[in-house]
Amino acid sequence: VGGAYGRPETELLFDLATQLATALRDITLHHRLAQEQAFNERILAHMASGVLTLGRDERVGIVNRRAEEILGLPAAALVRQDLRALPSPLGDLLFETLTHGRVRHKDEIYLPLRKLTLEVSTYPIAGGEAAPLGAVLVFEDRTAQKALAAQQRRAEEIQLLARVIARIADEIKNPLVSVNTFVELLDERYDDPDFRKLFSAVVLRDVRRLMQVFETLAGLVTEG
């Protein structure tokens, strides 16, 4: 640049400017990464599914808002903690995906301590190396849907049982009516041989029908 600066001062200013330019570039890159991280965090915060991540160090990385709501645990109690902080078997699923690369797609699991039914999916986070950088678990709470489905099944079973009972009642009532009628007439017409013959035939037929109904009932209480 000449002027009042000599060569040593110029070289010093050049070195300082180079360091300053590197620092400014690093600051710009840092801001860009921070913006991208905030953008990703906003996406995760508004997801309808819970998201958990496990790093290569086997510690929990990301816990989004929906995961906190489903598990009833604050993110602060999970982030940077090891697998034991996660409800079983979520930690086992993440560890299995991290170490063996096993991918799960919408598997249903049950958390007994919290009485939750979850639909979970896992996948490894690939990097430039052979080993994955981490593992991700995405899950949804299916407890309410399972309870509703169980209620619907119970309602359907009750309706089916009501229809079966009504049918059995008809099957029992019809022969009993005829038997009852003949029994009421038995004292008056016992001496009539034709009546006794008809009585024996009808009652025998209806009793056999009743026996068939009872055999059907016995079949209904078997496992099949």
C-alpha positions, 0 to 999 in steps of 0.5 A: 500500500506504500505511504507511511507503512513500511514492508514489515507493517504491511505484512503484519496488517496482511496477516491480521486481515487474513485472520480477521477474514477467517474469523468473520467467515467462521462467525457467518458459518456459525450463524448459518448453522444456528439458524438451520438448527433453530429451523429444525427445532421449530419443525420438531417442536410442531411435529405430531409425532414424538422424536428421540435421537441417540448419539454414537456416545449412546446418549439422548440427543433430541427430545421434541415437545410431542415426545415430552407430552407422550412420555410425561417427561421433560426434555431436560431430564432426558437430554445428554442422559444414557439409555437408562433415562428412557422408558423401557423398551424405547432405549433398547430399540434405539440401541438396537438400531444404533449398533445393529442397524435394525430398522422398525416400521410402525411396530406396536409396543406397550409401556407397562409402567405408563400404560401406553401403547405406542406405534414406533419407527426407528432408523439409523443416521448415516454418515460418511463412515461405516458406523451410523452417527446415531439413531432416531425413534419416531413414535405416536400414542395409540392408547386412545385408539386401542381403547376405542377399538376395544370398546367397539369390539366389546360392543360388537361381541355384546350385540352378537351375544344378544342375537345368539341368546335371542335365537337360542331362546326361540329354539328352546321356547318352541318345543317347550310350548308344545310339550307344555300343551301336551302335559296340560292335556295329559290328565284329561286325555290319558285314556285316549290311545291316539293322544298317548301315541301323539303325545309320545311322538311330539314330546320325543321330537321336541325333547330331542330338539332341546337336547340339540340346543343344549349341545350347541350351547355346550359347543359355544363355551369351548375355546373354538 
